[in-house]
Amino acid sequence: MNKIVLGLIFIFMLTLAPYAPASMDNGPQTIILTSDNSLVLAGEVSGDTVGPIVSRAKKLDATLRRGVPLYLYMNTPGGSVQSGLELIEALKGLGRPVHTISQFSASMGFQIIENLNERYILKTGILMSHRATGSFEGSFGGTTPSQLDSRIHLFVEITKELDEITVARTNGKQTLESYQKAYANELWLTGAESLVAGYADAIVKVKCDKSLSGTSMHSTEFLGVPVTYELDNCPLNSSPMNVKIGENAGVTKEYREMVKRQFVSGYQMKSVTPLPMVY
């Protein structure tokens, strides 16, 4: 009877193996990303990027065994506070761990990783936090608080709550005062610094398996010219490939070459230029 039980346990452990991080005897553990366990936030935090992630997360959640984690690969300059909060709540609602892996998590991206499960970061990864920003309209004067006072109070309280969550995740390494002082003029951290300061849990290596091989096609318009390009299905490679510029009537070859250079340069710069946490 004992042999049968041990055999069943061994078989069960083997079935879980493809989804578990592979430990390294020396150095960081390696996490294997697959088409079944990975989500990617590449680019600005907005409704356009958050919606597809939530939809994909729900589909994966319906197919994966209970307790198997999802990995959200982060390469984002930040953006909308509201969209980020919606992503956080949606992923928390799955009822399974959602770990983040940071290549670049800035602004609202920083808040997302602090609000989910394990906070993994690449050795060359970067975290960045700063003040929120926003513009408000409303009536003022008369009784206190005014409509404008109430609206400002709401966003101040949301920001304070996010700060308190971040500080709690540092396990005593930071106080609310030390964290707010650190990000007042922008807080930039390498992978190692993130770990020491308590803003990340572990440095990891990442590998994509064969299910993430190949590329996907994308199209946009840039400087008035249609542009098509490919992106690697493995998020470790974020550079656009095979960029092609449409041959619009009246557009010279020299102009198309200039558009191509600026598109590639701007694409890379946009991915590493922090956006404000906008209310």
Residue frames relative to the residue before (quaternion, step in Angstrom):
aa qw qx qy qz dx dy dz
M 1.0000 0.0000 0.0000 0.0000 0.00 0.00 0.00
N 0.6590 0.5091 -0.3026 0.4636 3.57 0.96 -0.92
K 0.6370 0.5283 -0.3302 0.4541 3.60 1.01 -0.79
I 0.6399 0.5242 -0.3269 0.4570 3.57 1.02 -0.80
V 0.6532 0.5153 -0.3073 0.4619 3.59 0.95 -0.92
L 0.6611 0.5042 -0.3049 0.4645 3.57 0.93 -0.91
G 0.6454 0.5281 -0.3173 0.4515 3.55 1.03 -0.79
L 0.6540 0.5072 -0.3103 0.4678 3.58 1.00 -0.82
I 0.6301 0.5282 -0.3288 0.4646 3.57 1.04 -0.80
F 0.6491 0.5249 -0.3133 0.4526 3.58 0.97 -0.89
I 0.6571 0.5018 -0.3084 0.4704 3.58 0.96 -0.87
F 0.6413 0.5306 -0.3196 0.4529 3.57 1.00 -0.85
M 0.6534 0.5095 -0.3100 0.4662 3.58 0.98 -0.81
L 0.6330 0.5295 -0.3339 0.4555 3.58 1.03 -0.71
T 0.6561 0.5149 -0.3241 0.4466 3.60 1.01 -0.75
L 0.6720 0.4864 -0.2991 0.4716 3.58 1.14 -0.52
A 0.4939 0.7260 -0.3997 0.2631 3.57 1.17 -0.58
P 0.6740 0.5123 -0.3410 0.4086 3.67 0.78 -0.83
Y 0.7131 0.4617 -0.2619 0.4579 3.58 1.14 -0.54
A 0.6421 0.5502 -0.3255 0.4232 3.58 1.21 -0.34
P 0.5577 -0.5831 0.4609 0.3695 3.57 -1.14 0.59
A 0.3526 -0.7267 0.5477 0.2183 3.57 -0.95 0.83
S 0.3395 -0.7670 0.5107 0.1887 3.56 -0.58 1.15
M 0.2817 -0.7296 0.6014 0.1634 3.52 -1.20 0.68
D 0.4902 -0.6587 0.4795 0.3096 3.58 -0.92 0.86
N 0.7860 0.1505 -0.0717 0.5954 3.56 1.03 -0.79
G 0.8175 0.2163 -0.1682 0.5066 3.56 -0.76 1.02
P 0.7829 -0.3617 0.2359 0.4478 3.55 -1.33 -0.14
Q 0.5313 -0.5896 0.4975 0.3500 3.53 -1.25 0.49
T 0.3401 -0.7213 0.5650 0.2118 3.55 -1.24 0.46
I 0.1940 -0.7680 0.6032 0.0929 3.54 -0.84 1.02
I 0.2614 -0.7693 0.5692 0.1259 3.55 -0.82 1.04
L 0.1962 -0.7759 0.5913 0.0988 3.56 -0.65 1.14
T 0.0470 -0.7830 0.6202 0.0065 3.55 -1.02 0.88
S 0.6465 -0.5040 0.3873 0.4219 3.56 -1.27 0.11
D 0.6803 0.4981 -0.2786 0.4600 3.59 1.25 -0.35
N 0.7923 0.3189 -0.1755 0.4896 3.61 1.13 -0.35
S 0.6960 0.5075 -0.2612 0.4357 3.60 1.23 -0.07
L 0.1155 -0.7228 0.6786 0.0605 3.47 -1.29 0.76
V 0.1599 -0.8013 0.5712 0.0781 3.59 -1.06 0.63
L 0.0990 -0.7428 0.6595 0.0593 3.53 -0.97 0.98
A 0.0903 0.7917 -0.5890 0.1345 3.54 -0.17 1.34
G 0.7767 0.2727 -0.2219 0.5226 3.55 -0.55 1.15
E 0.8084 -0.3256 0.2212 0.4376 3.52 -1.38 -0.20
V 0.4197 -0.6524 0.5659 0.2792 3.56 -1.18 0.64
S 0.2728 0.7442 -0.5539 0.2547 3.56 -0.38 1.26
G 0.6952 -0.4442 0.3419 0.4499 3.53 -1.27 0.08
D 0.6392 0.5524 -0.3218 0.4275 3.58 1.04 -0.78
T 0.7292 0.3955 -0.2434 0.5026 3.61 1.05 -0.66
V 0.6647 0.5241 -0.3103 0.4326 3.59 1.00 -0.79
G 0.6166 0.5885 -0.3469 0.3913 3.60 0.93 -0.86
P 0.7050 0.4499 -0.2837 0.4692 3.63 0.73 -0.95
I 0.6175 0.5395 -0.3528 0.4507 3.61 1.06 -0.66
V 0.6628 0.4985 -0.3062 0.4675 3.58 0.90 -0.90
S 0.6464 0.5229 -0.3183 0.4555 3.58 0.96 -0.86
R 0.6738 0.4785 -0.2933 0.4806 3.59 0.93 -0.89
A 0.6278 0.5450 -0.3409 0.4389 3.60 0.97 -0.80
K 0.6522 0.5165 -0.3121 0.4587 3.58 0.98 -0.81
K 0.6471 0.5117 -0.3178 0.4674 3.58 1.03 -0.78
L 0.6695 0.4838 -0.3022 0.4758 3.58 0.93 -0.87
D 0.6256 0.5558 -0.3321 0.4351 3.56 1.00 -0.82
A 0.6685 0.5156 -0.2961 0.4467 3.57 1.05 -0.75
T 0.7362 0.4200 -0.2278 0.4792 3.60 1.17 -0.48
L 0.6605 0.5224 -0.3143 0.4383 3.60 1.11 -0.56
R 0.5559 -0.5902 0.4660 0.3542 3.54 -1.20 0.58
R 0.6245 -0.5595 0.3975 0.3727 3.52 -1.18 0.62
G 0.7931 0.3086 -0.2362 0.4689 3.57 -0.97 0.89
V 0.5585 0.5839 -0.4035 0.4294 3.59 1.21 -0.33
P 0.3728 -0.7732 0.4641 0.2185 3.63 -0.65 1.02
L 0.3013 -0.6718 0.6329 0.2396 3.49 -1.40 0.26
Y 0.2492 -0.7524 0.5914 0.1486 3.57 -1.20 0.58
L 0.1734 -0.7688 0.6102 0.0810 3.56 -0.80 1.08
Y 0.2089 -0.7900 0.5691 0.0913 3.56 -0.41 1.28
M 0.1889 -0.8332 0.5187 0.0327 3.54 -0.60 1.23
N 0.1846 0.7219 -0.6530 0.1356 3.54 -0.86 1.08
T 0.3594 0.7647 -0.4324 0.3148 3.53 0.54 1.25
P 0.3761 -0.7268 0.5287 0.2252 3.58 -1.04 0.78
G 0.6204 -0.5501 0.3424 0.4419 3.61 1.28 0.00
G 0.0907 0.8089 -0.5788 0.0496 3.54 -1.22 -0.43
S 0.8692 -0.0927 0.0843 0.4783 3.55 -0.99 -0.94
V 0.4409 -0.6823 0.5219 0.2601 3.57 -0.89 1.00
Q 0.6796 0.5078 -0.3020 0.4349 3.58 0.81 -0.97
S 0.6600 0.4927 -0.3156 0.4712 3.59 0.92 -0.83
G 0.6408 0.5247 -0.3209 0.4594 3.57 1.03 -0.77
L 0.6498 0.5083 -0.3130 0.4705 3.58 0.98 -0.82
E 0.6310 0.5273 -0.3306 0.4632 3.58 1.03 -0.75
L 0.6412 0.5118 -0.3252 0.4703 3.58 1.00 -0.78
I 0.6380 0.5344 -0.3229 0.4507 3.58 0.92 -0.92
E 0.7028 0.4717 -0.2790 0.4536 3.59 0.76 -1.02
A 0.6452 0.5270 -0.3245 0.4480 3.59 0.98 -0.81
L 0.7014 0.4585 -0.2765 0.4705 3.59 0.90 -0.89
K 0.6130 0.5275 -0.3468 0.4751 3.59 1.10 -0.60
G 0.6715 0.5335 -0.2884 0.4258 3.55 1.07 -0.73
L 0.5042 0.6687 -0.4208 0.3485 3.59 1.24 -0.15
G 0.3717 -0.7433 0.4858 0.2709 3.58 1.10 -0.59
R 0.6823 0.3647 -0.3000 0.5581 3.58 1.21 0.46
P 0.6060 -0.5611 0.3944 0.4030 3.62 -1.12 0.47
V 0.0598 -0.7397 0.6676 0.0602 3.53 -1.15 0.75
H 0.1315 -0.8043 0.5788 0.0293 3.55 -0.34 1.32
T 0.2902 -0.7515 0.5640 0.1811 3.58 -1.10 0.66
I 0.1426 -0.7467 0.6440 0.0859 3.54 -1.19 0.68
S 0.1722 -0.8389 0.5125 0.0626 3.56 -0.41 1.22
Q 0.1583 -0.7042 0.6863 0.0895 3.46 -1.03 1.02
F 0.7452 -0.1426 0.1116 0.6418 3.53 1.03 -0.94
S 0.0686 0.7906 -0.6009 0.0953 3.58 -0.50 1.21
A 0.0669 0.8229 -0.5532 0.1110 3.54 -0.14 1.32
S 0.8515 0.1857 -0.1113 0.4775 3.52 -1.31 0.47
M 0.8231 -0.0355 0.0401 0.5653 3.64 -0.57 -1.04
G 0.5519 0.5927 -0.3918 0.4367 3.59 1.19 -0.40
F 0.6108 0.5432 -0.3254 0.4754 3.57 1.11 -0.77
Q 0.6686 0.5021 -0.3003 0.4589 3.58 0.93 -0.89
I 0.6177 0.5555 -0.3451 0.4367 3.58 1.03 -0.75
I 0.6938 0.4682 -0.3023 0.4561 3.61 0.80 -0.92
E 0.6605 0.5127 -0.3194 0.4461 3.60 1.03 -0.71
N 0.7133 0.4532 -0.2475 0.4738 3.60 1.21 -0.40
L 0.6570 0.4688 -0.3283 0.4907 3.61 1.24 -0.01
N 0.7609 -0.4046 0.2496 0.4417 3.60 -1.17 -0.35
E 0.8380 -0.0539 0.0266 0.5424 3.63 -0.79 -0.89
R 0.2716 -0.7740 0.5595 0.1192 3.55 -0.94 0.98
Y 0.0232 -0.8129 0.5809 -0.0347 3.56 0.06 1.32
I 0.0442 -0.7885 0.6130 0.0239 3.55 -1.17 0.57
L 0.4889 -0.6348 0.5066 0.3184 3.57 -1.12 0.67
K 0.6260 -0.5295 0.4021 0.4076 3.57 -1.19 0.46
T 0.7363 0.3616 -0.2068 0.5332 3.59 1.06 -0.74
G 0.4167 0.7320 -0.4503 0.2963 3.58 1.28 0.18
I 0.2219 -0.7650 0.5944 0.1106 3.54 -1.30 0.42
L 0.1247 -0.7450 0.6499 0.0840 3.54 -1.12 0.81
M 0.0017 -0.8002 0.5994 -0.0224 3.57 -1.08 0.69
S 0.0131 -0.7881 0.6152 -0.0157 3.56 -0.95 0.96
H 0.0647 0.7940 -0.6026 0.0474 3.56 -1.12 0.65
R 0.7150 -0.4327 0.3255 0.4423 3.56 -1.32 -0.07
A 0.4577 -0.6373 0.5383 0.3076 3.54 -1.23 0.49
T 0.1523 -0.7734 0.6072 0.1002 3.54 -1.25 0.37
G 0.1634 0.7886 -0.5830 0.1073 3.55 -1.24 0.32
S 0.2662 -0.7297 0.6007 0.1895 3.53 -1.28 0.30
F 0.1626 -0.8096 0.5630 0.0352 3.54 -1.01 0.84
E 0.1116 -0.7559 0.6399 0.0820 3.52 -1.24 0.61
G 0.3272 0.7373 -0.5514 0.2128 3.53 -1.10 0.63
S 0.5873 -0.5789 0.4309 0.3666 3.53 -1.27 0.27
F 0.0402 -0.7847 0.6180 0.0280 3.58 -1.19 0.52
G 0.5911 0.5132 -0.4382 0.4419 3.52 -1.26 0.41
G 0.6955 0.4439 -0.3354 0.4547 3.55 -1.24 0.21
T 0.8203 -0.1742 0.1479 0.5243 3.54 -1.01 -0.83
T 0.3163 -0.7306 0.5763 0.1844 3.54 -1.26 0.49
P 0.5364 -0.2396 -0.8078 0.0469 1.60 -1.79 1.72
S 0.4857 -0.6427 0.5064 0.3075 3.53 -1.20 0.56
Q 0.7026 -0.4248 0.3415 0.4576 3.56 -1.30 0.07
L 0.6601 0.5056 -0.3078 0.4625 3.59 0.94 -0.86
D 0.6239 0.5352 -0.3357 0.4599 3.60 1.00 -0.80
S 0.6677 0.5153 -0.3006 0.4452 3.58 0.92 -0.91
R 0.6661 0.5012 -0.3047 0.4607 3.56 0.97 -0.84
I 0.6484 0.5005 -0.3202 0.4759 3.57 0.96 -0.82
H 0.6190 0.5579 -0.3358 0.4392 3.59 1.00 -0.85
L 0.6308 0.5504 -0.3360 0.4315 3.58 0.95 -0.87
F 0.7336 0.4309 -0.2512 0.4616 3.58 0.75 -1.01
V 0.5905 0.5410 -0.3673 0.4730 3.58 1.15 -0.53
E 0.6675 0.5031 -0.2995 0.4601 3.59 0.96 -0.84
I 0.6232 0.5272 -0.3419 0.4655 3.61 1.01 -0.77
T 0.6650 0.5020 -0.2989 0.4652 3.57 0.93 -0.92
K 0.6410 0.5246 -0.3210 0.4592 3.59 0.98 -0.82
E 0.6486 0.5173 -0.3156 0.4605 3.58 0.96 -0.84
L 0.6398 0.5136 -0.3222 0.4723 3.58 0.99 -0.81
D 0.6403 0.5214 -0.3205 0.4640 3.58 1.00 -0.82
E 0.6686 0.5093 -0.3007 0.4507 3.58 0.93 -0.89
I 0.6251 0.5233 -0.3340 0.4732 3.58 1.06 -0.73
T 0.6489 0.5216 -0.3145 0.4559 3.58 0.93 -0.90
V 0.6650 0.5048 -0.3030 0.4596 3.59 0.88 -0.95
A 0.6445 0.5271 -0.3226 0.4503 3.59 0.97 -0.83
R 0.6514 0.5290 -0.3151 0.4434 3.59 1.06 -0.73
T 0.6176 0.5615 -0.3527 0.4230 3.62 1.18 -0.37
N 0.3315 -0.7870 0.4692 0.2249 3.60 1.31 -0.06
G 0.7913 -0.3567 0.1565 0.4713 3.53 0.80 1.08
K 0.5256 0.6447 -0.4167 0.3666 3.58 1.23 -0.07
Q 0.7792 0.1908 -0.1121 0.5864 3.58 1.20 -0.50
T 0.2569 -0.6990 0.6363 0.2012 3.51 -1.34 0.41
L 0.6690 -0.4703 0.3600 0.4491 3.55 -1.26 0.21
E 0.6485 0.5234 -0.3154 0.4539 3.57 1.02 -0.77
S 0.6911 0.4760 -0.2988 0.4545 3.61 0.83 -0.91
Y 0.6548 0.5093 -0.3185 0.4587 3.59 1.02 -0.76
Q 0.6867 0.4789 -0.2926 0.4619 3.59 0.84 -0.93
K 0.6270 0.5172 -0.3332 0.4778 3.58 1.08 -0.67
A 0.6598 0.5272 -0.3077 0.4383 3.59 1.00 -0.84
Y 0.7651 0.3704 -0.2207 0.4782 3.61 0.91 -0.79
A 0.3951 0.7482 -0.4658 0.2591 3.60 1.25 -0.10
N 0.7862 0.1822 -0.0967 0.5826 3.59 1.04 -0.79
E 0.6694 -0.4921 0.2349 0.5047 3.54 1.23 0.80
L 0.1527 -0.7705 0.6177 0.0398 3.52 -0.91 1.09
W 0.0279 -0.7931 0.6072 -0.0394 3.57 -0.55 1.24
L 0.0060 -0.8233 0.5650 -0.0548 3.58 -0.81 1.02
T 0.3828 -0.6735 0.5811 0.2494 3.55 -1.09 0.77
G 0.7137 -0.4217 0.3208 0.4580 3.55 -1.27 0.06
A 0.6849 0.4813 -0.2838 0.4676 3.58 0.85 -0.98
E 0.6628 0.5031 -0.3061 0.4625 3.60 0.93 -0.85
S 0.6111 0.5568 -0.3423 0.4464 3.59 1.05 -0.74
L 0.6581 0.5154 -0.2930 0.4642 3.53 1.01 -0.88
V 0.6749 0.5023 -0.2891 0.4567 3.59 0.87 -0.99
A 0.7241 0.4523 -0.2410 0.4615 3.58 0.94 -0.92
G 0.5481 -0.6597 0.3728 0.3541 3.58 1.26 -0.16
Y 0.5422 0.6397 -0.3939 0.3764 3.58 1.25 0.17
A 0.7446 0.2237 -0.1741 0.6043 3.59 1.31 -0.01
D 0.4448 -0.7219 0.4767 0.2319 3.58 -1.19 0.56
A 0.8098 -0.0948 0.0928 0.5715 3.60 1.01 -0.68
I 0.3753 -0.6635 0.5956 0.2533 3.51 -1.26 0.58
V 0.0473 -0.8172 0.5742 -0.0177 3.57 -0.83 0.98
K 0.3463 -0.6427 0.6217 0.2837 3.47 -1.42 0.14
V 0.1966 -0.7855 0.5791 0.0950 3.57 -1.13 0.61
K 0.0303 -0.7753 0.6308 -0.0068 3.51 -1.06 0.85
C 0.2884 -0.7378 0.5840 0.1774 3.56 -1.04 0.81
D 0.3409 -0.7332 0.5418 0.2293 3.58 -0.89 0.82
K 0.7542 -0.4378 0.2558 0.4172 3.57 -1.29 0.16
S 0.5726 0.5955 -0.3931 0.4038 3.61 1.17 -0.38
L 0.7046 0.3995 -0.2570 0.5271 3.61 1.27 -0.28
S 0.3751 0.7065 -0.5102 0.3161 3.59 1.13 0.55
G 0.6879 0.4744 -0.3467 0.4261 3.55 -1.25 0.34
T 0.3849 -0.7099 0.5485 0.2171 3.54 -1.38 -0.02
S 0.2833 -0.7178 0.6011 0.2078 3.54 -1.36 0.18
M 0.4326 -0.7111 0.5022 0.2345 3.56 -1.09 0.78
H 0.0427 -0.7818 0.6221 0.0030 3.56 -1.12 0.78
S 0.0873 -0.7921 0.6018 0.0535 3.56 -1.19 0.49
T 0.0460 0.7766 -0.6262 0.0514 3.54 -1.18 0.64
E 0.3684 -0.6754 0.5642 0.2995 3.55 -1.29 -0.18
F 0.0023 -0.8077 0.5867 -0.0585 3.57 -0.81 1.01
L 0.8360 -0.0367 -0.0434 0.5457 3.56 -0.73 1.14
G 0.7158 -0.4798 0.2420 0.4459 3.55 1.00 0.88
V 0.6733 0.4564 -0.2884 0.5052 3.59 1.26 0.16
P 0.4576 -0.6742 0.4947 0.3022 3.64 -0.93 0.80
V 0.0911 -0.7899 0.6063 0.0123 3.56 -0.98 0.94
T 0.0723 -0.7615 0.6419 0.0535 3.57 -1.01 0.84
Y 0.0639 0.7941 -0.6002 0.0705 3.56 -1.08 0.72
E 0.3651 -0.7111 0.5580 0.2230 3.55 -1.31 0.30
L 0.1492 -0.7554 0.6298 0.1026 3.53 -1.24 0.62
D 0.5238 -0.6307 0.4784 0.3147 3.55 -1.03 0.83
N 0.4681 -0.6721 0.4965 0.2873 3.59 -0.99 0.79
C 0.6229 0.4671 -0.3361 0.5300 3.57 1.27 -0.28
P 0.3892 -0.7765 0.4389 0.2300 3.63 -0.45 1.13
L 0.4805 0.6648 -0.4469 0.3570 3.60 1.21 -0.14
N 0.7203 0.3276 -0.2066 0.5755 3.55 1.20 -0.59
S 0.0562 -0.8522 0.5201 -0.0111 3.57 -0.20 1.27
S 0.5084 0.6712 -0.4127 0.3474 3.60 1.26 0.00
P 0.4668 -0.6591 0.5025 0.3085 3.60 -1.00 0.76
M 0.1494 -0.7947 0.5859 0.0534 3.56 -1.00 0.84
N 0.8366 0.1761 -0.1376 0.5002 3.55 -1.29 0.46
V 0.1330 0.8141 -0.5465 0.1448 3.56 0.88 1.00
K 0.0232 -0.8027 0.5952 -0.0285 3.56 -0.81 1.05
I 0.2545 -0.7751 0.5681 0.1083 3.53 -0.92 1.01
G 0.4699 -0.6978 0.4693 0.2684 3.56 -0.83 1.02
E 0.4020 -0.7181 0.5225 0.2229 3.55 -1.10 0.75
N 0.0796 -0.8190 0.5683 0.0035 3.58 0.28 1.27
A 0.5781 -0.5812 0.4422 0.3640 3.53 -1.15 0.62
G 0.8181 0.2389 -0.1941 0.4858 3.56 -0.89 0.95
V 0.5978 0.5420 -0.3705 0.4600 3.61 1.27 -0.03
T 0.3569 -0.7638 0.5018 0.1935 3.57 -0.68 1.07
K 0.6511 -0.5088 0.3952 0.4014 3.54 -1.30 0.33
E 0.6324 0.5380 -0.3275 0.4509 3.57 1.04 -0.81
Y 0.6523 0.5070 -0.3202 0.4635 3.58 0.98 -0.82
R 0.6448 0.5172 -0.3278 0.4574 3.60 0.97 -0.82
E 0.6391 0.5152 -0.3286 0.4671 3.60 1.01 -0.75
M 0.6407 0.5140 -0.3228 0.4701 3.57 1.02 -0.77
V 0.6324 0.5277 -0.3246 0.4649 3.59 1.00 -0.84
K 0.6489 0.5264 -0.3182 0.4480 3.57 0.94 -0.89
R 0.6655 0.5015 -0.3094 0.4580 3.59 0.88 -0.93
Q 0.6980 0.4703 -0.2809 0.4612 3.57 0.87 -0.93
F 0.6116 0.5489 -0.3549 0.4458 3.59 1.07 -0.67
V 0.6841 0.4781 -0.2896 0.4686 3.58 0.82 -0.99
S 0.6653 0.5009 -0.2993 0.4657 3.58 0.94 -0.90
G 0.6876 0.4831 -0.2764 0.4663 3.57 0.92 -0.92
Y 0.6052 0.5645 -0.3496 0.4392 3.58 1.07 -0.72
Q 0.6864 0.4701 -0.2762 0.4813 3.56 0.92 -0.94
M 0.6701 0.5079 -0.3069 0.4459 3.58 0.90 -0.89
K 0.6437 0.5442 -0.3203 0.4323 3.58 0.99 -0.85
S 0.6739 0.5209 -0.2993 0.4300 3.58 1.02 -0.77
V 0.7681 0.3220 -0.1879 0.5206 3.60 1.18 -0.40
T 0.5674 0.5573 -0.3978 0.4574 3.60 1.24 0.32
P 0.3978 -0.7602 0.4549 0.2385 3.61 -0.35 1.21
L 0.2437 -0.7357 0.6138 0.1502 3.52 -1.08 0.79
P 0.5537 -0.6191 0.4271 0.3574 3.60 -1.02 0.64
M 0.4795 -0.5912 0.5505 0.3427 3.54 -1.28 0.46
V 0.0881 -0.8532 0.5140 -0.0017 3.55 -0.05 1.32
Y 0.2385 -0.7356 0.6191 0.1368 3.53 -1.00 0.93
